[in-house]
């Protein structure tokens, strides 16, 4: 069933439809009662033991009519979010993002939390405006229908012709970054200042030199970005723009930092590092879009020097904002008296956004957080007595130390040759190019672990081309456990 047909099937009950596309202005107190605050990786892993078997009915799994179920998106990878046809799905993803931040499932900085609160406030304002304007829009169906037809035709043209994004640059030479940047290796119990080098990012490698004149000689040091874990460490008020690189090697994970001078340099290098970690170069057509997304993400966190006042159906004041409805509890302990003021100041950056723009920007910012998209499991590896944490994302599997939360190794699905399930031993066998893993999940059933692994492998094989058909049989084959 297409998103359009789903939308039309829901429209038979306008009240139900409005409830699904618009969130309550104030979160219900009941929702906070069921909120679980997950602080450790072990707690996050334990929660994933509650997933139901997608190949069995609720009755087969002993779910009763009076039982309470928590519905959420299982796989953190979303295709074709179209505000025209997907208002219900976009709102559901927005709600999941909002509650994951309030429940502290994902970590973020103070400035990021204020930005999320401001976007949430804008969503509430625009949603209320949409309700008040519904009578007026119903009085003018002809214009809306005409707009609907134009939008549908435009979407149809894009779906038939494919994406319109093309790299119009010189394809005979891969773009490079060449400029001075600060670099250092953090060490425990020591404070070492960063050294300024002339850095050259070519393909997926970063070379460091003392000056531009030495770029035709051997570099002082180099980093291979492929399969690195990339984490941001940004504080706008403190003018801190750090890119943390966790580099896999024979002796484990090495940590190195790049410190940028300003936001522009940070956006360029962060975009290039993210692509490089996936094995892509700056010639990739998504590079410029990634730079713009990072720049926009940073701009939303800045307090506006010239606040914009836009008339809204609801008067907004500091007294009308309850910070606990917008922010995770750990932020409330710091300076609760000024939080409402900070939210209002940040709101001036987003007050011109439409309802769909505010939700999509919230989702985009949520996806940019370092821990986004990882589902954790407590496991044991064959021939190992100690327990470890495994995180599964849409394109990789990572091993973490449960005590320090440090990443010890990353495995990309692109290097996987096969995987299977040993149902008697409840083990998942995954064969990567570098090594073969036999994983025994402890915090969840082996079937749940297998579903996440198979589901993300399926998603990693899909392309962004809208012409690609959805192969449901392949998805069920990879997640059902009937074959490896």
Buried (B, 14 or more C-beta within 10 A) or exposed (E): EEBBEBBEEBEEEEEEBBEBBBBEEEBEEEEBEEEEEBEEBBBBBBBBBEBBBEEEEEEEEEBEEEEEEEEEEBBBBBEEBBBBBBBBBBBBBBBBBBBBBBBBBBEBBBBBBBBBBBBBBBBBBBBBBBEEEEEEEEEEEEEEEEEEEEBEEEBEEEEEEEEEEEEEBEEEEEBEBBBEBBBBEEEEEEEEEBBEBBBBBBBBBBBBBEEEEBBEEEBBBEBBBBBBBBBBEBEBEEEEBBBBBBBBEEEEBEBBBBBBBEBBBBBBBBBBBBBBBBBBBBBBBBBBEBBEBBBBBBEBBBBBEEEEEEEBEEEBEBEEBEBBBBBBEEBEEEEEEEBBEBBBBBBBBBBEBEBBBBBBBBBBBBBBBBBBBBBBBBBBBEEEEEBBBBBBBBBBBBBBBBEEEEBBBBBBBBEBEEBBBBEEEBBBBBBBEEEEBBBBBBBBEBBBBBBBBBBBBBBBEBEEEBEEEEEEEEBBBBBBBEEB
